[in-house]
Structures are given as C-alpha cells and as structure tokens.
C-alpha cells in the first residue's frame, strides 16, 4: 500500500495557472475614407473617460472599438444651424437642410436623433422623417445615435471618450503606423468579407471631411 501511495503521489502533477496572452488581437481598422486594413494595437492600454470615472483598458482585451466622429466647435455650430433649418416654413429650405445632413452622414446623425425631441413640432417631425432616410441608406454599424466612443471586451461594453489623439498599430502590410483617432471609424474582428486597402501616406494631403478633426471631449 505504501508503494502504491508513493506512485500515486508521483502521478499528481500541478500545472501553474496560464497567463493571459500579451499579444494584442488582430483587428480590421476602418478609416473615414472607407479603406480597411488589418492591424494590432501596439499601445499598452486605452484610456477611456466614462460618466463613472476613467478606465485604462489593456489593448490585449479589446475585441472591438467604435469611435465617434471628431468635430470642431465650428463644425458643430454649422450642423446645428442646418438642423434649425429643418423647422423652416419653406419646404425648399427643409429639403436643402436634409440633403446637407445626409451628406454629412454619421457626423450629423446624432444631431438628427436629438432633434427628434425638439420642442418645435415641425423641426422634430422633419428630424424623424430624416432619420428614416438615414436608416434606409446603404449603411453599416458605424451609424450610431450618440457621440461616445465604445470599447468591447470579453467582460462587457464600455462607453465614454478616448483620451488619445492617435493610436499606434502594427499593420499587416506596412509595419508600425500611427492612426489618428479623427481618421479612424472602428476596429472590429476580421471577417471573410474584409478587403485590405493601403493606408494613406503619413503626409498625405487628401481632403479631410468635417468629422476628421475635433478637440478631445471629456465626459464628466
């Protein structure tokens, strides 16, 4: 019996707990110009300010990221002015305002959603009709009714505002690059339908849309 007990003890092997992988997951980055490229986040963590405080989310835990459009104060005022035109008594002016907002796309969508509760009944009605036109357009998951950045991890979904103006990534084609948050729409898991498109050169002079610049906004 003693020999058997010794043998059984020798057969019991204790394995140390496995450490979580420090390698960031591969994601597809979608840019404001419509291009898509495979990346892995190099930055160690993402600082996210939420209504309940600041979070530091390890990059290796990020499964998906959606960034709200970055707008300057001037651009926000311009959109607000066009929103006001939705309440015009002139049909032509309402139609022109709707066309401008549709052209702004995801940048203007949160403003349109808010306008649906405007005390001006004509403006609110026009905003509701315009929202339906937004939803009927060929669109994607980047059309959201708020101005928050959203980070998905295995533990849940966190909404707030990223306190960074750029993200360091390793691309599948061009090595290490820096993506401005104003140029980034989302990061999401790869799928068979993804098509990788080259990133613009760092000093590219392509025309930038209204959503591509905005001072960082902290949520209190």
C-alpha positions, -999 to 999 in steps of 0.1 A, spaced: 0 0 0 29 23 8 44 18 -26 11 24 -43 6 57 -24 41 69 -34 33 61 -71 0 79 -69 17 110 -55 43 110 -83 15 109 -108 -1 140 -95 13 170 -114 5 206 -106 4 229 -136 9 267 -130 -21 288 -140 -19 300 -175 -10 336 -181 -33 357 -203 -18 364 -237 1 397 -240 -3 397 -278 -30 421 -290 -57 405 -311 -57 411 -349 -84 436 -359 -97 453 -390 -93 491 -389 -118 510 -409 -109 546 -418 -131 576 -426 -121 574 -463 -136 539 -465 -104 520 -465 -99 489 -444 -66 474 -431 -56 447 -407 -39 459 -375 -29 450 -340 -28 477 -313 8 485 -300 -2 509 -273 -3 490 -240 -37 504 -229 -66 527 -240 -76 555 -216 -114 559 -216 -132 585 -196 -167 574 -188 -195 590 -168 -184 568 -139 -147 575 -140 -116 568 -160 -108 533 -172 -75 520 -185 -84 491 -208 -55 468 -218 -52 467 -256 -49 429 -255 -85 428 -241 -100 450 -269 -123 430 -292 -139 459 -309 -138 497 -309 -161 523 -323 -151 559 -324 -175 588 -325 -169 614 -352 -144 641 -342 -159 676 -349 -145 710 -343 -167 736 -325 -171 754 -358 -183 722 -375 -207 715 -346 -222 750 -349 -226 745 -387 -245 713 -382 -267 730 -355 -275 758 -380 -286 733 -406 -306 713 -380 -325 746 -373 -334 748 -410 -354 716 -406 -381 737 -389 -383 762 -417 -418 770 -431 -404 768 -466 -403 732 -480 -373 740 -502 -352 751 -472 -362 720 -453 -353 698 -482 -319 716 -487 -311 711 -450 -320 674 -451 -297 669 -481 -268 686 -463 -273 665 -432 -275 633 -453 -242 643 -470 -226 647 -436 -235 611 -428 -226 597 -394 -212 631 -384 -247 646 -384 -267 615 -374 -265 621 -336 -277 657 -341 -307 645 -361 -316 619 -334 -315 647 -307 -336 670 -329 -364 644 -329 -373 656 -293 -371 693 -302 -399 715 -288 -405 729 -323 -430 703 -337 -422 710 -373 -385 706 -367 -390 674 -347 -412 659 -374 -387 667 -401 -359 651 -380 -380 619 -375 -385 617 -413 -349 624 -419 -338 597 -395 -358 572 -415 -340 583 -447 -306 578 -428 -317 542 -419 -329 534 -454 -295 543 -469 -269 516 -475 -251 519 -442 -233 500 -415 -228 496 -378 -210 530 -376 -243 548 -378 -250 553 -340 -272 579 -323 -247 592 -298 -213 608 -296 -195 583 -275 -166 560 -282 -174 524 -274 -150 497 -265 -160 460 -264 -140 434 -243 -149 399 -231 -161 415 -199 -186 439 -215 -191 471 -234 -178 504 -222 -189 539 -235 -170 571 -230 -144 592 -246 -109 581 -255 -83 605 -242 -59 600 -271 -55 617 -305 -37 588 -322 -33 551 -319 -1 531 -325 -7 500 -345 12 473 -363 -3 467 -398 -2 435 -418 13 453 -448 32 485 -437 46 476 -403 42 501 -374 20 531 -382 1 558 -362 -36 562 -368 -52 595 -358 -85 589 -340 -100 616 -363 -93 592 -392 -105 560 -375 -141 548 -376 -138 515 -359 -118 484 -351 -135 450 -354 -127 413 -357 -117 401 -392 -142 385 -415 -140 369 -448 -156 399 -465 -129 423 -453 -107 437 -481 -74 452 -471 -67 486 -486 -34 505 -482 -32 533 -456 -27 569 -469 9 582 -466 17 599 -433 20 633 -450 -10 627 -473 -27 659 -484 -60 644 -492 -90 665 -484 -104 658 -450 -141 657 -441 -157 677 -412 -156 647 -389 -119 642 -391 -109 669 -366 -121 677 -331 -107 687 -298 -108 659 -273 -140 660 -252 -140 646 -217 -172 632 -202 -178 643 -167 
